[in-house]
Amino acid sequence: MAKNLEGQQVMVLPEGSNRVLGRDAQRINIAVAYAVANIVRTTLGPKGMDKMLVSELGDIVITNDGATILEEMNVEHPAAKIMVEIAKTQDKEVGDGTTTAVMLAGMLLKKAGDLLDQDIHASTIVKGYDLASKKTTEFLNKIATKVSISDKATLEKIASIAMGSKSIGVGTNKDALAKLVVTAVTQVAEKKNDSYFVDDELIKLEKKAGGDINDTALIQGVLVDKEIVHPGMPKNIKNAKIALLDCALEIEKTEVDAKIEITSPDQMQAFLAQEEKMLKDMVEKISATGANVVFCQKGIDDVAQHFMNKKGISAVRRVKKSDMEKLGRATGAKVATTLDDLSAKDLGAAGDVNEKSIAGEKMVFVENCKDAKSVTIFVRASTDHVVSEGERAIVDAIGAVSSAIEEGHYVTGGGSTELELAVQLGKYATEIGGREQLAIQAFAESLEIVPRTLAENTGMDA
């Protein structure tokens, strides 16, 4: 922005740009946001349709998950980006309900646009919406039903409903997956004072195509997508004593530039022998603790692998930090940053550590951990597309069950809650004087978009 000699503003814009002001800008922003909401509207509910998304590189995603659809879309308009952020925030905070959140936001904006056309000032609409939002929260607290972490049957119903809209979560699959999700969530839940907290990060989701959705399993421990480093190492270990290392089992290079002059074969042999001795000493320190399985976040030298094999120690290298943390929570092991810090009391325990070949790839299963505070749900399905949708269904169910446990309440679905709120808000609107009453009534009418859309998606008149 610059000023000419007369003091008038001169806008410098890229070629082809348009500048929209005032009411026209409001109309465009509302229209864009409502258009984004309509994109995901047809995916809502158990009869919602899937969408096929094809990227510029030809990658295909088939899903009816609102957050995934909006995340895969390449939107540029600021209003559209805000709608995408709504979905992301809902997904991050709750784990489910992204489509509903975006639809409600779109309808609230559309109703606000109608009020603006009636010369209702924007600040009046905002005030009315704020009053309606607070009253809605009061109504929700009144009609919500209590649920406890011990009420597994109700929690399983909540999980089933969350998965019901996904094509993968239908029929007998839905009930089996719901039990699996509830078991996982209740196992990692921690009680703080009189309430529970669920860290979803402690539930690892690993997926592999090539099986059936009924093969999806809950592992009382951690599945590590790596293989045991040496072919001679034991592949099936009972009563494993596990060491977690955040240090390399290699000869570290010095930070100081130095040169070693070797003038004879004997000197070379002595140099190599010293390296071998250092690596052997590392393995001896591990062996002295009683560990028979090692998960290392960094590299393991070939010579160290040889000595570990001779000691009967199985090892996995370059394990992700997140997996190391989960292994610690599942087995009770503490991560050692140096071998000097490692002792027998730092070791974790697992009933079984097995290397298995799944769909042509080797994976390490750390299973049957006692009182595991980190678990893995291993998702199987016939194709990559189906297994990805199965994963999304389980993520939604985990979010819904976690929220129910943390909040201690739930409300019924099928649009019944939204309809009741709309009725109560309609009554409340008549008690409010001034133009805010119109905004509250618009808020109430916006809530009806949920049952109306559910009916439309089943082919009924709405």
N, C-alpha and C positions, 0 to 999 in steps of 0.2 A: 504494500500500500504506500502511495506517495502523495504529495500535494503539489498542485500546479501554482502558478504565480497568483491566481485569484483566490487561493485557499480552498479550492474544491478538491475533494478526494478523487483520486484516479485509481481504479482497480486494475491490476495486472493479472490476467488469468490465462491459463494455457489455451491454445487454439481449440475451438469446439466446445468450450465450457459454457455453461449456463448458470446464471445467478438467479436464485428464486428467493423471494422474501415474504415475510408475513404469513397470511392465511394460505397462500399457495404452497409455501414450504411445509406448513403443517399438513395440508392435504396429501402432498407427495409422501412425506414420512409415514403418515398413517396408512396410506395405500400400500407402500412397500412392506411395512411390518405385517399388515393383514394378509398380503400375498404370501409371505413366508409362513405364516401360521396355517394358511390353507394348504400349503405343500404337505405338511405332516398330518393334516386333519384326517385324511382317509386311512391312516395307519392305526387309529385309536381303537382299542377294544379287542376282544377275542376274534371278531370277524374283520378286523382291519387288514388291509392289503399290504403286501411287501412292495418295496421299491427297488429297482435295479439301478445302481449308480456305477457309471463307467468313467474312470479318470482319463486324463489326457494321455497317460501311458498305457491305457487299455486295461488297467486293473478293475476288477468287477467286485462290487459289494452288493449283496442281496439282503435286505433287512427291513424291518418296520420299526426299528428303534429310533425315536425322534432325535436323540442326541447325536447318534451316528450319522443319520441323514444330513442334519444341518452342519455337522463338522466336516463332512465330505464335500459339501457344496462350496463353491468358490464365489462367495458373495463379496461385493465391493461397496454397496451403498451403506452409509453409516447406520441407518435405521435397521437394515437387515442384519448387520453385524451385532447390534444390540440384542436382537432376537436370538441370534446364535449364542451369545453370551448368557442369556437367560437359561437356555438349555444346558449349557456347560456347567453353570453354577448349580442348577437343580440336580444334575447328574453327580456332581462332586459332593454336594452337601447331603443329598438324600439317596441317590443311587437309582431312583425310579421317578416316574411322573413327569418326564421331560416334555412329552407331547402335550399333556394336559396344561402344563405351565405356559408353553408357547401359545397354545390355542386361547387360553384365558387372556394372556397379554394382548394378543391380536384383537380379540373381541372387545376388550376394555378400551383399546385405542379406537376401534371403529365406532363404538358407542360415544366416546368422547368427541369424535369428529362430528357425529350427528348433533351433539349438544352445541358444539362450536357454530354449526350452521344455523342454530336457533339463537345465536348471539349470546350464548352463555359464556361468561368469561372463563379463561383457562384456570385462573386461581380458584374460582368457585368450584370447578370440576375437580380440581386436585383436593380441595377441602372436603368435598362430598365423598370422593373415593377414599380418603383417609378415614373419615368417620365410618364408612361401610366396611373397610378393612378391619378396623378395631372391633366393630360389632360382630363381624364374621368370626373373628378369633374367639370372642366370648361364646358365641353359639356353638362353635366346634368343641370347646372345652366342656360344654353342657351335654352334648350328644355323644361324645366319645366314650368308648367302652374300655374298661381297664383290662390289661393283659400282663401276665407275669412271665418270667423266663422259664418257669416250670410248666406253663400251659403249652405243651408241645403241639397238641392238636390244633389249637387256634393259630399258632405260629406257622404250622404247616399249611393251613388254609391261606394265610397271608402270602406265603411263598408261592403257592400254586396260582393265586390270582395275579401276582407280579409276573409270573412266567406265562400266563394264559394267552397273552397277546402275541407271543412268539410262536411261529409255526412249529418250532422244535418242541415246545412245551405243551403237547396235547395228549389227551388220553392217559394211558397207564404211565407213560414217561413222566408226566407232570407230577404225579403223586410220589414216585420214587425219588425224583430229583428234589422235591420239596423236603422230604425227610432228610436227605443228604445235606441240604443247605442248612436246615435248622440245627442239625447235629453239629455242623462246622461252626456256625455262629455262636451257639450257646457254649461251645467248648472254649472259644477264645475270649468270650466276654469276661470282663473283670469288674468286680463289685467295688464301687467307691462310695463310702458312706452308705446311703440308703438306695442308691441308684446304680445302674450298670453302664459301662462304657465298652463299646465294641470297636476295636481297631481292625478295619477291613484289610489292612495290609498284612495281617497275620494269617489271612486265608489266601494261599497261593493258588492261582488258576493256571494249570498247564493243559494244553490241548494238543491232540494228535489225530489227524484224519486216518481212516482205514479201518475203523471199527463200527460199532453200533452205539446209539445213544444210551442203550441199556447197559453198556460196558462202562459208562461213567462211574467213577468210584471215589470214595473219600479215603484218603491216606492219612493215617495217624502219624504224621511226620512230614517230611519234605521230599519232594521229587526234584532231583537236580538234573537238568538237561545237559549232562556231561558224561564222559565215560571214564572208567578206571584207566590210569595212564599206562600201565604195563600189562602185557598179555598174560604174564605168569602170575600176577597177583590174584589172591582169592576173589572170586566174583560173588560168593554167597557167604556172608558172615553172620553168625548167630551171636547174640549177646554182645553186640559191638560196643567197644569203648572208643569214643570219637574225640579226636583233637581238631580244633579249628585254628588255623594259622593265618596270620596276616603278615607273613614274611616269606621271602623266597628261599627255597631250598636249593640255592645256587651260590656260586662264588661271586660275590659282588665286586663290581669294578670300582677301583678307587677314584675319588673325585680329583685327585692330583695326577697330572700327566707324569708318567714315569716309564722308563724303558729298562728292560732286563736283557742283559747281553749273555747269550748262551753260546759257549764255544766248543762244547763236546756233547756227545750222546748221553753221557752219564748225568750231566747237568740238566738236560731235558727230562731224563727219567726221574730225577730227583724233584724237579718242578712239578711234573704230573703226579708223582706219588704224594707230594704235599697237598695238592688240590684234592686228590682222592681221599686222603686222611681227613681233611677238613669236612668233606661231604659225609664221610663215614661217621665222624663225630656228631654231626647234626642228626643223623639217623639214630645213633646210639642214645642221644638225649630224648628223642621221641619214644624210642623203645623202652627206655628206663621208666617212663611214666605208666606203661602198661597199655598204651594206645594200640589198637589194631586197625583203625581206620583214620585216615587223615584227609581233611578238606582244606586245601590251600588256596588262598585268594590270589596268589602269585604263581610264578613258575617253579617247576621241579626239574632239576638237572637229570640227565639220563643216568649218570653214575649214582646219584641219590636214589633214583628209581630202582636201580639194580640192588643196592643194599637194603632198601625197604622190602623188595621182593624176597630177599634171603631171610629177612626177619619175619616174613608172613604178614606184613603191613600193606593194606590196600590204600591207594591214594587217588585223589581227584584234584586236578589243578585248575587254576584260573576260574574259580567259582565266583559268581557275582556277589557283590557286597550285600545286596538285599537277601540273597539266598543264605549267606553266612549268618545274617541276623536271624533269619527264620530257623536255621539249624540250631542256633543257640537257644531260641525259645522252645523249640520242640524237644531237644535232647538234654537241655540243662548245661551244655558246654559253654565255656567262656573263651572268647577269641583272644589268642596270645599274639602279641605284636613282635615278640622275639622268642627264640627257643629257650633263652635263659629264664623267661617268665613262665614257661610251661611246666606244670606239675600235675600230679595225679588228680588233685582236687579240681582242676580245670576241665577234666574230661567229661563228656556227656555220654549218655547211654541210649541205645536203641535195640529193640528185640531182634531186628533184622536189617541188614544192609545188603541189597541185591542189585546187581547190574542186569538189566533186561533189555532185550532188543524189541522195540516198539516201532512198527511201520518202517523197518529197515534202519532205525537209528537207535543207538545205545543210550540208555538213561540209567541213573542210579537212584534207587528207591530206598529212602531211609524211613523204615516203617516200624509200627508197633512200639512207639515211644510212650513211656508211662507218663500220664498227666501232661500230654503234649499241649503247649500253649501256642502252637503254630501248626496248621494242618494244610493239606493240599487237596484240591478237587481236580481230579484228572478227567478232563472232558474228552469223550470219544464220539465220533460220528463218521458217516460214510465219506463225506467230501469236505474240502476246506471251507466251502461256503456254509455248509450245514454245521460244522463244528464251531465256526466263528459265531453263528447265530445262537448256537447252544451256549457258548460262553457268555454272550450278551444277556441271554435269558437268566443265567445263573447269577451274573453280576447284579441284575435288577432285583432278583429274589434276595440276594444277600443284603442289598441296600434297604429293601422293604422290611425284612426281619430285624436288621440291626436298628432301624429307626423305631420299630415297634417296641423293642426291648429297652432302648434308651429312653424313649418318651413314656413308656408304660401305658400307652393308649393306642387305640386304632378306631377308624370310622369305616362304615360299610361302603362298598363300591357300587358299580353299576349306575352311577349318576344320581343315586338316591340322596347322598349327602349334599350334593350341589343343589338339588331340587329343594330340599328342606331349608338350606341356607337362603335360597332365592325367596322362598315364601316368608321366612322370618325377616329378611331384609326389606321385603315389600311392606310388611306391617310397620317396621321401624321407620321407613321413609315417611309414612303419614304422620309420624310424631315430630318430624323435623320441619321447622318453618324455613322459608326462603328458598332460593334456587338450588341449594345443596340437596334438597329433596329429589330433584330431577337426576342429579348425579348418583345418588344412592340407588334410585330405581334403575338407572342404567347399569350399575354394578350388579344388581340382582338379576337383571335380564341377561347379563354377560355370563353368569354362572350356568345358565340353562344351555349353553353351548355344549357342555359335556354330555348330558343325557340325550340331547338332540342328535349329536354326532354319533353316539353309540347306536341309536336307532337307525340313522341313515346308513351306517356301515353294515348293518344286518339286513338292509333292503326294506326296512319298514318306513312308513310315512312319518315324518317328523315336523 
